[in-house]
């Protein structure tokens, strides 16, 4: 199953985190090789919106559940 293509970034971790935007749709969080974190909000139709930088690393969060 293809999860994504042509995002143009070198990710070394992709995590399905559930709904972190509070809109009732599942989101993704990715970490690039520089340690930056990005979020792609789910559209509720099986796809995701454009990435948004959310932190310079995992330390931006107290916990991911």
C-alpha positions in Angstrom: 0.0 0.0 0.0 1.4 3.4 -1.0 1.3 5.8 2.0 2.9 8.9 0.3 5.0 10.0 -2.6 6.9 13.1 -3.8 6.8 15.0 -0.5 10.2 16.5 -1.3 11.8 15.9 2.1 14.0 13.3 3.6 12.1 11.9 6.6 13.6 9.3 8.9 10.4 8.9 10.9 6.7 9.0 10.1 4.1 8.5 12.8 0.4 8.3 12.7 -0.5 10.3 15.8 -4.2 10.3 15.7 -5.9 13.7 15.8 -3.5 16.4 17.1 -5.3 19.3 15.4 -8.6 18.7 17.1 -10.7 18.5 13.9 -11.7 14.9 14.3 -9.4 13.6 11.6 -6.2 11.5 11.9 -2.9 13.4 11.3 0.7 12.5 10.6 3.9 13.7 12.2 7.2 13.4 10.4 10.8 14.0 11.4 13.4 15.0 8.8 17.1 14.2 9.0 17.8 17.6 10.6 15.5 16.8 13.5 12.6 19.1 12.5 9.0 17.9 13.1 6.2 18.5 10.6 2.5 17.8 10.7 0.2 16.9 7.8 -3.4 17.3 8.8 -5.8 14.6 7.6 -8.5 15.6 5.2 -11.0 12.9 6.3 -10.9 11.3 2.8 -7.8 9.2 3.2 -5.3 12.0 2.3 -3.3 14.7 4.0 -2.8 18.4 3.6 0.5 20.3 3.2 3.2 19.9 5.8 3.4 22.5 8.6 6.6 22.8 10.8 5.6 22.2 14.4 8.9 21.9 16.2 12.6 21.7 15.9 12.6 18.2 17.5 10.6 15.9 19.7 11.5 18.0 22.8 8.7 20.4 21.7 6.3 17.9 23.2 5.8 16.6 26.7 4.4 13.4 25.4 2.8 11.8 22.3 0.0 9.3 23.0 
